[in-house]
Amino acid sequence: MTSETPSLIRLQKFLAAAGIGSRRRCEELIVAGRVRIDGAVVAQLGARVDPETQRVELDGRPVRAEPHRTYLADKPRGILCTSSDPEGRPTIVEWAARMGADPRLRLYTIGRLDYDSEGLILLTNDGALAQAFAHPRHHVEKEYRAWIDRLATREQIGAMLDGVEEGGETLRALAIVPEAARPGRPPTLRIVLGEGRNRHIRRMLETVGLRVKRLRRIRIGPLSESDLRGKPLRELPPAELSRLFPA
């Protein structure tokens, strides 16, 4: 299992490439004893596998390599960013299949959007891509439009740019631009984040006394709403994926 033969690859790398999850998630599955090679449980991270000649199983089901596919999606509100929900609420994977994603793929999201939030999100079966996207060195910006309950003051905006403390975390925005108010409509802010913590924008705004009425992600790195070309979901070819990581 530890041979350096070129045909052998690390088990967690194979699982990630097969769409099981990120490399880290696959390592957790191995350590938990949920993976078998040729019928034998393999719980050490140094294990290697030959996908051409050996049978890999996760929880008793065969794992096979599948072609990598990544979609840019416009998630509606009221959709969970997960593959299944014990409460029976609609999930992003179910929604994506209805919108045209290949239902045979083990898709999962790169990052998350809250149940009540909407907008751009990436779905993929490429574990290596998900891992690269999450790495701090890539620093992929995300931009949002937030509809709020009142006009934000300069002091409130300044505090969020400097960083506010909430729940033991520092929540900070890279940029905040108030948009021109429209009569009869709630004021809006365009907010750019360099990192996204759980309910980052909602918590940050609440800390300075503002309440979010609606939240929509409008950009992921160089990809914006216009890249959907009027569709709720669209597969991204390699050339567009490379725009996320120009280095």
C-alpha positions as CSV (number, residue, x, y, z in Angstrom):
1,M,0.0,0.0,0.0
2,T,2.9,2.3,0.5
3,S,4.7,1.7,-2.8
4,E,5.7,4.6,-4.9
5,T,4.6,2.8,-8.1
6,P,3.2,5.5,-10.5
7,S,-0.1,3.7,-10.9
8,L,-0.7,3.9,-7.2
9,I,-2.2,7.2,-5.8
10,R,-3.0,8.2,-2.3
11,L,-6.4,6.9,-1.2
12,Q,-7.7,10.3,-0.1
13,K,-6.7,11.8,-3.4
14,F,-8.6,9.1,-5.3
15,L,-11.7,9.7,-3.2
16,A,-11.6,13.4,-3.7
17,A,-11.1,13.0,-7.5
18,A,-14.1,10.6,-7.5
19,G,-16.3,13.4,-6.1
20,I,-16.6,12.2,-2.5
21,G,-15.6,15.5,-1.0
22,S,-12.6,17.7,-0.2
23,R,-9.2,16.0,0.5
24,R,-9.7,16.7,4.2
25,R,-13.2,15.3,4.3
26,C,-11.9,12.1,2.6
27,E,-9.1,11.8,5.2
28,E,-11.8,11.9,7.9
29,L,-13.7,9.1,6.2
30,I,-10.6,7.0,6.0
31,V,-9.7,7.5,9.6
32,A,-13.3,6.6,10.6
33,G,-12.8,3.2,9.0
34,R,-15.5,3.8,6.4
35,V,-13.3,3.0,3.4
36,R,-12.3,-0.5,2.1
37,I,-9.8,-1.6,-0.6
38,D,-10.5,-5.0,-2.0
39,G,-12.8,-5.7,0.9
40,A,-10.3,-4.8,3.7
41,V,-10.8,-1.7,5.8
42,V,-8.1,0.9,5.4
43,A,-7.9,3.4,8.2
44,Q,-4.3,4.8,7.7
45,L,-3.7,8.0,5.7
46,G,-0.6,6.6,4.0
47,A,-2.6,4.0,2.0
48,R,-2.3,4.0,-1.8
49,V,-4.6,2.4,-4.4
50,D,-4.4,1.4,-8.0
51,P,-7.8,2.5,-9.4
52,E,-7.3,0.2,-12.5
53,T,-7.0,-3.0,-10.6
54,Q,-8.4,-2.5,-7.1
55,R,-11.9,-2.1,-5.8
56,V,-12.6,0.9,-3.4
57,E,-15.7,1.1,-1.4
58,L,-17.2,3.7,0.9
59,D,-19.7,2.4,3.4
60,G,-20.0,-0.7,1.3
61,R,-20.7,1.1,-2.0
62,P,-18.1,1.1,-4.8
63,V,-16.3,4.3,-5.6
64,R,-15.5,5.0,-9.2
65,A,-13.8,7.9,-10.8
66,E,-16.1,10.3,-12.6
67,P,-15.4,13.2,-14.9
68,H,-14.9,16.4,-13.1
69,R,-17.7,19.0,-13.7
70,T,-18.3,22.3,-12.1
71,Y,-21.4,24.5,-12.2
72,L,-22.0,28.1,-11.5
73,A,-25.5,28.4,-9.9
74,D,-27.9,31.1,-8.8
75,K,-29.2,29.6,-5.5
76,P,-32.7,30.7,-4.5
77,R,-33.7,31.5,-1.0
78,G,-35.1,28.6,1.0
79,I,-32.5,26.0,-0.3
80,L,-30.0,24.3,1.9
81,C,-26.4,24.0,0.8
82,T,-26.1,20.3,1.4
83,S,-26.8,17.0,-0.4
84,S,-29.5,15.8,2.0
85,D,-31.6,17.1,4.9
86,P,-33.2,14.9,7.7
87,E,-36.0,17.4,7.9
88,G,-36.9,17.0,4.2
89,R,-36.1,20.6,3.3
90,P,-35.1,21.2,-0.3
91,T,-31.3,21.0,-1.0
92,I,-29.0,22.6,-3.5
93,V,-28.1,19.2,-5.0
94,E,-31.8,18.4,-5.6
95,W,-32.4,21.8,-7.0
96,A,-29.3,21.6,-9.3
97,A,-30.5,18.3,-10.8
98,R,-33.9,19.9,-11.6
99,M,-32.0,22.9,-13.2
100,G,-30.0,20.6,-15.5
101,A,-27.0,19.3,-13.6
102,D,-26.0,15.7,-14.2
103,P,-28.0,13.8,-11.5
104,R,-25.4,11.0,-11.6
105,L,-22.6,13.2,-10.2
106,R,-21.8,13.5,-6.5
107,L,-22.0,17.3,-6.3
108,Y,-21.3,19.5,-3.3
109,T,-20.9,23.2,-2.9
110,I,-17.6,25.1,-2.8
111,G,-18.4,27.3,0.3
112,R,-21.9,27.9,1.5
113,L,-24.8,30.3,1.4
114,D,-27.3,30.5,4.3
115,Y,-30.7,29.0,3.9
116,D,-32.2,32.5,3.7
117,S,-29.5,33.9,1.4
118,E,-29.4,33.7,-2.4
119,G,-27.1,34.2,-5.3
120,L,-23.9,32.7,-6.9
121,I,-22.4,29.5,-5.7
122,L,-20.2,26.8,-7.2
123,L,-21.1,23.2,-7.3
124,T,-18.5,20.5,-8.2
125,N,-17.5,16.9,-7.9
126,D,-13.8,17.9,-8.1
127,G,-12.4,17.6,-4.6
128,A,-9.0,19.1,-5.6
129,L,-10.7,22.2,-7.0
130,A,-12.7,22.6,-3.8
131,Q,-9.5,22.3,-1.7
132,A,-7.6,24.8,-3.8
133,F,-10.5,27.2,-3.7
134,A,-10.6,27.1,0.1
135,H,-6.8,27.7,0.5
136,P,-6.0,31.1,2.0
137,R,-3.3,31.8,-0.6
138,H,-5.9,32.1,-3.4
139,H,-7.9,34.8,-1.6
140,V,-11.0,34.6,-3.8
141,E,-13.1,37.7,-3.1
142,K,-16.9,37.4,-2.8
143,E,-19.2,40.3,-3.3
144,Y,-22.8,40.7,-2.0
145,R,-25.7,43.0,-2.1
146,A,-27.4,43.5,1.2
147,W,-30.9,45.0,1.6
148,I,-31.0,46.6,5.1
149,D,-33.6,48.1,7.4
150,R,-32.1,51.6,7.5
151,L,-29.4,53.8,6.0
152,A,-25.9,52.9,7.2
153,T,-23.9,55.7,8.7
154,R,-20.2,56.4,8.0
155,E,-19.4,55.3,11.5
156,Q,-21.1,51.9,11.0
157,I,-19.4,51.4,7.7
158,G,-16.0,52.4,9.1
159,A,-16.5,49.9,12.0
160,M,-17.2,47.0,9.6
161,L,-14.1,47.9,7.5
162,D,-12.0,48.0,10.7
163,G,-13.5,44.7,11.9
164,V,-16.1,44.1,14.7
165,E,-16.0,41.4,17.4
166,E,-18.9,39.0,17.6
167,G,-19.0,35.5,19.1
168,G,-15.2,35.5,19.6
169,E,-14.5,36.3,16.0
170,T,-13.4,39.4,14.1
171,L,-15.8,40.1,11.3
172,R,-14.4,42.4,8.6
173,A,-15.3,43.6,5.1
174,L,-12.7,44.5,2.5
175,A,-15.0,47.1,0.9
176,I,-18.5,48.5,1.5
177,V,-20.3,50.8,-1.0
178,P,-23.7,52.2,-0.3
179,E,-25.9,52.2,-3.4
180,A,-28.3,55.0,-4.3
181,A,-31.5,54.7,-2.4
182,R,-34.7,54.1,-4.4
183,P,-38.0,55.5,-3.3
184,G,-40.1,52.9,-1.5
185,R,-37.3,50.4,-1.4
186,P,-34.9,49.4,1.4
187,P,-31.4,50.8,1.2
188,T,-28.7,48.5,-0.1
189,L,-25.0,48.0,0.5
190,R,-22.5,46.3,-1.8
191,I,-20.1,44.4,0.5
192,V,-16.9,42.6,-0.5
193,L,-15.4,39.8,1.7
194,G,-12.0,38.3,1.5
195,E,-13.0,35.4,3.8
196,G,-16.4,34.1,4.7
197,R,-17.3,33.0,8.2
198,N,-20.6,31.5,9.3
199,R,-23.4,34.1,8.6
200,H,-20.6,36.6,8.3
201,I,-22.5,39.6,6.8
202,R,-25.7,39.2,8.9
203,R,-23.7,39.0,12.1
204,M,-21.4,41.9,11.2
205,L,-24.3,44.2,10.3
206,E,-26.3,43.2,13.4
207,T,-23.3,44.0,15.6
208,V,-23.3,47.7,14.3
209,G,-27.1,47.9,14.7
210,L,-28.3,47.1,11.1
211,R,-30.6,44.3,10.1
212,V,-30.5,42.4,6.8
213,K,-33.8,42.1,5.0
214,R,-32.4,40.3,2.0
215,L,-28.9,39.1,1.0
216,R,-27.6,38.1,-2.4
217,R,-24.1,37.0,-3.6
218,I,-23.4,38.7,-6.9
219,R,-19.7,37.9,-7.5
220,I,-17.2,35.1,-6.8
221,G,-13.7,36.2,-7.8
222,P,-14.0,37.2,-11.5
223,L,-17.3,35.4,-12.0
224,S,-20.4,37.5,-11.8
225,E,-24.1,37.2,-12.4
226,S,-23.6,37.9,-16.1
227,D,-21.6,34.7,-16.4
228,L,-24.8,32.7,-15.8
229,R,-26.0,34.1,-19.2
230,G,-29.6,34.3,-18.0
231,K,-29.7,30.7,-16.7
232,P,-30.2,29.5,-13.1
233,L,-27.3,27.1,-13.5
234,R,-24.5,26.7,-16.1
235,E,-21.5,24.3,-16.4
236,L,-18.2,26.1,-16.4
237,P,-15.6,24.9,-19.0
238,P,-11.9,24.7,-17.9
239,A,-11.1,28.1,-19.4
240,E,-13.6,29.8,-17.1
241,L,-12.5,27.8,-14.1
242,S,-8.9,29.0,-14.7
243,R,-10.1,32.6,-14.2
244,L,-10.6,31.8,-10.6
245,F,-6.9,30.9,-10.1
246,P,-4.9,33.0,-12.6
247,A,-1.6,32.0,-11.0
